[in-house]
Amino acid sequence: MEKLGEKFYRKPTLEMAELLLGKVFVHNAEDGRCYKGRIVETEAYLAEGDEACHAFRGMTSRNKVMYGSPGRLYVYFTYGCHNLMNIVTEPEGIAGAVLVRAVEPLVGLTHMKRNRKVSRTVDLTNGPGKLTRAMAINLTHNAMSLSGETVYLEEGETLKPDIVCSSKRIGISKGTDLLWRRYVAGSPFVSKSKPGPSPKKNTALLESR
């Protein structure tokens, strides 16, 4: 599959949250192992007007990569046990990122299962902390460019609009009214969430901004 170049990442955060669906995330690990997963769920975060965003109150040593050039990873440690992986968006100086919440595992399943200590493929990467552990992503990958050879995206597949859904983001206490989560309808690899209002098929990228 074709590797995506820098131009792909130069798009608004909310647009990127949808365009990332179907793309394949690749990690060529230092030990020679290769991991690949098709992105099936994302969440958008913007500093401006979004209290759930790490950069809402300005730049810190933790979130400064969000203010850098687009097309880099923003990886952070949370809840004392999970690394979460984001893709930096927006022009340099403006903080924005898309959290990769779930992927469909494609390559490296045996090693993913060992990393996660689970046997069912459907349970491997259906959550943001699960996928980073399965695909051996950690804080050493923070600020790493997606234009290199270690981590990058491949073209994957273009999804039909009618299978892309929007909903409220998961596991946050602020900015809960924003429909900035995007996911592939019917995918068994989408993360599980608490019952709530029925999701909406995405009819306009910016309608929830």
C-alpha positions in Angstrom: 0.0 0.0 0.0 1.1 3.6 -0.7 2.7 5.5 2.2 1.0 8.8 2.9 3.2 11.9 2.6 3.3 15.1 4.6 0.6 16.8 2.6 -2.0 14.4 3.9 -1.7 15.7 7.5 -2.1 19.4 6.6 -5.9 19.4 7.1 -8.2 20.7 9.9 -8.5 18.4 12.9 -12.2 17.6 12.5 -11.6 16.7 8.9 -8.6 14.5 9.8 -10.7 12.6 12.4 -12.8 11.3 9.6 -10.1 11.0 6.9 -8.0 8.8 9.2 -10.6 6.1 9.2 -9.6 3.2 6.9 -5.9 4.3 6.9 -3.4 1.8 8.0 -1.0 2.7 10.9 2.4 1.0 10.7 5.0 0.5 13.4 8.4 -1.0 12.4 9.7 -1.7 15.9 13.4 -1.7 16.9 13.3 -5.5 17.4 12.4 -6.0 13.7 8.8 -6.7 14.3 6.2 -5.0 12.1 2.8 -4.1 13.3 -0.1 -2.9 11.2 -3.7 -1.9 12.1 -6.5 -0.2 10.1 -7.9 2.8 12.0 -11.6 2.3 12.8 -12.2 4.9 15.5 -10.9 8.4 16.3 -11.6 11.5 18.4 -10.7 15.1 17.6 -9.3 17.5 20.2 -8.7 21.3 19.6 -7.2 23.8 22.1 -9.7 26.5 21.1 -13.0 26.1 22.9 -12.4 22.4 23.9 -11.9 22.0 27.6 -11.2 18.3 27.2 -8.1 19.1 25.1 -4.7 19.0 26.9 -3.8 22.3 25.3 -7.0 24.2 26.4 -5.1 26.2 29.0 -1.9 26.7 26.9 1.4 25.1 26.2 3.1 22.9 28.7 6.1 20.6 28.6 3.7 17.7 28.2 1.6 19.0 25.3 4.1 21.1 23.4 4.3 18.6 20.6 0.6 19.5 19.8 1.8 23.0 18.8 4.4 21.6 16.4 4.2 20.7 12.8 1.3 18.3 11.8 2.0 14.7 11.0 3.7 13.8 14.3 2.7 11.5 17.1 1.6 12.9 20.4 1.9 10.0 22.9 1.1 10.5 26.6 0.9 8.3 29.7 -2.4 8.4 31.6 -4.2 6.6 34.4 -0.9 5.3 35.6 -0.9 2.4 33.1 -1.8 3.5 29.5 0.0 5.2 26.7 -2.4 7.0 24.3 -1.5 7.8 20.7 -2.6 10.9 18.9 -1.8 12.3 15.5 -0.9 16.1 15.5 -2.9 18.3 13.2 -3.4 22.0 12.5 -0.6 24.4 11.3 2.4 24.9 13.6 1.6 27.1 16.5 -2.1 25.9 16.7 -2.7 23.0 19.0 -4.9 20.1 17.7 -4.7 16.4 17.5 -6.7 13.3 16.7 -6.7 10.4 19.2 -6.6 7.0 17.6 -9.1 5.1 19.7 -9.2 1.7 17.9 -7.7 -0.2 15.0 -8.4 -3.5 13.2 -5.2 -5.6 13.6 -3.7 -6.6 10.3 0.0 -7.6 10.7 1.8 -8.9 13.7 -1.1 -10.5 15.4 1.0 -13.2 17.2 3.2 -10.5 18.8 0.2 -8.3 19.6 -1.4 -11.2 21.5 1.8 -11.7 23.5 2.1 -8.0 24.2 -1.5 -7.8 25.4 -1.7 -11.4 26.9 -5.0 -12.0 25.3 -6.0 -14.7 22.8 -9.0 -13.2 20.9 -8.1 -11.0 18.0 -11.2 -8.9 18.5 -10.0 -7.8 21.9 -6.5 -6.8 20.9 -6.9 -3.2 19.8 -10.4 -2.1 20.6 -9.4 0.8 22.8 -6.7 3.5 22.8 -4.6 2.0 25.6 -5.0 -1.5 24.2 -3.8 -0.7 20.7 -0.6 1.1 22.0 0.3 -1.9 24.1 -0.5 -4.4 21.3 1.5 -2.4 18.8 4.4 -1.6 21.1 3.9 2.2 21.1 5.2 4.1 24.1 6.6 7.5 25.2 9.7 7.0 23.1 7.5 7.6 20.1 6.3 10.9 21.3 6.9 13.7 18.7 8.1 11.1 16.1 7.4 12.1 12.5 5.0 10.0 10.5 7.1 10.7 7.4 9.9 8.5 8.6 10.4 4.7 8.5 9.5 3.8 12.1 5.9 4.9 12.3 3.7 6.0 9.3 0.4 5.7 7.6 -0.5 3.7 4.5 -3.4 4.6 2.2 -5.6 1.7 3.2 -9.2 2.1 2.0 -11.5 5.0 1.3 -14.7 4.4 3.3 -18.2 5.2 2.0 -19.7 8.1 3.9 -22.7 6.1 5.0 -20.6 3.8 7.2 -18.9 6.7 9.1 -20.7 7.6 12.3 -20.3 10.5 14.7 -20.9 10.6 18.5 -19.8 12.2 21.7 -16.3 11.4 22.8 -15.7 8.7 25.4 -14.2 8.8 28.9 -14.1 12.6 29.4 -15.9 14.9 31.9 -15.6 18.2 29.9 -16.6 19.0 26.3 -19.0 16.2 26.5 -21.5 17.8 24.1 -19.2 17.8 21.1 -19.8 15.2 18.5 -16.1 14.8 17.7 -15.8 11.0 17.7 -15.8 9.2 14.4 -16.0 5.5 13.9 -16.7 2.8 11.3 -20.3 1.5 11.7 -20.4 -2.3 12.2 -16.7 -2.8 12.9 -16.2 -5.3 15.7 -12.9 -3.6 16.6 -14.5 -0.3 17.7 -14.0 0.4 21.4 -16.9 -0.3 23.7 -18.8 2.6 25.3 -21.6 3.1 27.8 -25.2 3.1 26.3 -26.3 6.5 25.2 -28.1 8.3 22.4 -28.0 6.6 19.0 -25.0 7.6 17.0 -25.5 9.8 13.9 -24.3 9.1 10.5 -21.9 11.8 9.5 -23.5 14.3 7.1 -21.2 17.2 7.4 -17.7 17.3 8.8 -17.9 20.6 10.5 -21.5 20.6 11.7 -20.6 19.8 15.3 -17.7 22.3 15.6 
